[in-house]
Amino acid sequence: MSRISQRLNQAKASGKKILVAYVVNGDPFPQATLPTLHAMVEQGVDVIELGVPFSDPMAEGPVIQKGHERALEHGTSLNGTLEIVKQFRATNNTTPVVLMGYANPVERFGYAEFAKAAANAGVDGLLTVDLPPEEVAVLKAELDANGLDNIFLLAPTTTVERAQKIAAHASGFLYYVSLKGVTGAGHLDVDAVKTKLAEFGKLTDLPVCVGFGIKDPETAKAVAGLADGVVVGSVLVDKMGAQADKTAEEIAASVGDIISGIRKAIDTL
């Protein structure tokens, strides 16, 4: 059983909602990432989603796009991201880490080589934003062979039929994108989220975590009441970018403060 399944099963057994937190590796500078990961865990994050910087992050809104740009200015790469996970694993062997990114860097690395390197580094899963289920079979085989979960996105426009196809290829958990558009866009429609989650819940036993539009403790609590967990990202990346002139420790502490507020809110359910 993967770290992701173990953590999510533990949360379910205790009636706890899952908190997934996303930051971009190397943002706003490389030295900030590792202490930020540890600070997020200390404040209650269950699963880390670590963004692999990419030059054309099409699913991201302006905030996370800038995070990718800042990281790329420092030459942050997929190899560098695997190295950060190794460093994280030196003192934390329990918190699941999912890499979130785009197909091109993984394809260039080579599916088999990437899966082995990711597993050796301590990665637990991969979410490839722009790789649809029709094209994932070869990569999934390599991920499966190395014990890595294949995380997929579901969207407000995803039909029941397509959701069934996606769920058949997925493991770990499903990530429901609550808004039409890019990260950080629009206003959260809790009723619409409830309707879609009810549809998807009939198709799979996998936990469903909801992201996009989770900006504060209030929105996190509202969504966590409907889903297995929430994903928070843009607000963290925005905070990190706004403090690019601070020390790594100061950045980590400020991100930890945001996580603490969200954790407390969803734990009241």
N, C-alpha and C positions, 0 to 999 in steps of 0.2 A: 504493500500500500504506500502511495506517495506521501510526501509531507503535506501536500495540499489536501488530499483526502483525509489524512489523519487529523489535520487542524480543523477542517470543516465538519468532520464527524464529531469531534470534541465539542465544537461550538453548538451543534444541533443537540447533542446529548444534554448540554447544560442550559439550553434555552437561550443561548447567546447569539447575537447578530454578528455577522462577519464584517470586519472593517478592512478593506483593501485600499492601499495608498500608493499613488503613482508619483514618481519624480523622474526626471531625465538624468541619466548618468552624465557627469561632467558639468552640470549646470549649477550655479553660474561659473564655477571653476572646479577642476577635478578634485581638489582637496576637500570640497564641501560634501561630496556624495556619501562617503562612508560614515562620518559622524551623523549625518542626517538619517541614514537608514537605521542606525542604532537608536537614535532619539525617537524615531517613529515607533519602533518596537517597544521601547520603554513606556511609551504613552498609550499603548494598546492596539497597535496595528497587528492584524492577524496574518495578512498576506502582503508582501511587497511586490509592486508592479514596477519594474525598472525599465524606463524607456531607453531604447537604443537610438542614439542620434542619427538622423537621416536628413538628407538635403531637400527632400520633397515630402514632408509629412502631411499627406493630403487629408487625413481625417481630423487634423488638429486645427483648433481655432488660433487666433493671434497670440494668445498667451503661451500656449505650449509650443507653437512654431518658434517663438522667440527663445524659448528654452532650448530647443534643438539648435538654433543658430548660435547661441552662446556656447553650448557644449562643443559644436563643430569648430568654433574659433580656436578652441584649445586642442583640436586634433583628436577628440574623443571618438573611439571606434567600437566595433563589435568586439574585437579582441580585448580592448581596454575595459569593456563592460564585463566580459567574462572574468577579467582579472579582479575587478572590484568585488564580484560575487565571491571569488576565492578568498579575498581579504575579509569579507563579511563572515564567511564560514569559519574563519580562524577562531572566532569567539561566539558564534551563533550557529548551531547545527540543527535548529528546530523550526525557525520561521521560514515558511515557504517563500521562494523568490520566482516570480514569473517575468520573463523578458517580454516586453511589448515593443513591437516594431513593424518593419515593412519587409517584404519578401526579398528585395534586391540584395541586401547585405548577406542574408542567409544563403541565397542561391550562389552568390560569389564565393562564399566560404565552402560550399558543398554540403548537401544535406547530411550525408553520413558523417563527415568530419565535424560539422557543427554540432550534431546531436551528441557525439562522443565528447567533444570539448565542453559543451554545456553541462553534461552530466558530471564530468570530472571536476568542473568548477563549483558544482553545488547548485546549479539551476534546477528548478522543479517543473517548469512549464514554459510554454511559448504561446504568445498571442500574436499572430501575423495578420495585421489589419487588412491587407489587400490580397490575401490568398483565399479564394472562395473554396467551398467544400469540393467542387468539381475538380479542383486542381491540387488537392492536398494529399492524395493517396501516398505518393512517394515519400514526402516529408513525414507524414504520420507514421509510416512504417519504421522510419529511422528513430523518430521520437519514442514510439512504443518499445523498440528494441533497447532503448537506453533508459527506460523508466520515466520518461518525461510526459507530462500532461499536455494535451492540445486544447487550448482555450479558444473559444469562438465567440464572436459578437452576434447578438440578435438586435434587430432594430424595430422601430414602430411600424415600418413598412414590411417586415418579414411575415410572409403568409404562414399558415399552419403547415402546409405541405413542405415549404422550404425549411421551416424550423425543425421538422422531423428529420430532414436530410442533414441539417447542421448538427443536431443532437446525436445522430448516429456516428459522427466523426469526432465528437467532443469528449473530453474527460476532464476531471477536476471540478470545474464549474463553468457555467455560461455567464457571459457578461452582456446584460441587456442595456442598450443605449437608449436612454429615456427620451431623447430629443431627436427630431429630424435636423440634421446639420452637423456641425463640427463641435469639438470639445469646447465647453464654456459658452455655448450658444443658447439663446432663448430662455424661456421661463418654464419651469417644471410644471407639468400637468399631472398631478398625483392620480386623479381619476383614470386618466388614459393609461398610466403605468399599471394601475390595478387591473384594468381590463385585459391588457396584453399578458401580464403575468399569470392571470387565471387561464388564459389560452395555453401558454407554454407549460404551465404546471401539469397539464394533462398528458404531455408528450414525453416527459423525461423525469427521472429521479435525481438528476444532477441539481445541485444548488444553483440558484440564479441570483447574481449580484447586479445591482443597478448603478450605473454611472452616467456621467454627463449631467450637469445641472445641480450636482451636490456641492453647495457653496458654503454651508454653515451648519451649525448644530441643528437648526430647525428643519432645514430641508433633508438632512441626513436622517433625522428621527422620523419624519413623515414617510420617507421611502423605506426605511428599515422596517417600519410597521407592516409593509406589504411584501417585502422580499426577504431572502435569506441573508442579504448583506448589502452594503453600499461600497461604491468605489469613489474615492475623492482624489482629484488630480490638479485641475487648473488653479484652484485657490492656493495649493502648495507651491506650484511652479511660479505663480505670480509673486508670492511672498519671497521666494528665493531670488527671483530676478530683481525685486525691489531692494534687496539687501546685498547686492553684488559687491558693495564696498565694505561689507562687514567680514569678520573672521568666520572660518568654517564652523567654529563652535557656536557663535552667535546665530548663524543661519540655522544650524541644527536645532537650537533651543527654540527659535521662533516657529519653526515647522512643528516641533513637538507640542508647542502650546496650542496650535490649531487642532492637531490630532487629539489632544487631551479633551478639548471641548466637545468634539464630535463623539469621541468614545463615551464620555459621560452622558451625552444626550441619548445615544442609542441604547445604552445600558439601562435606561429608565423604562424601557418597554417591557 
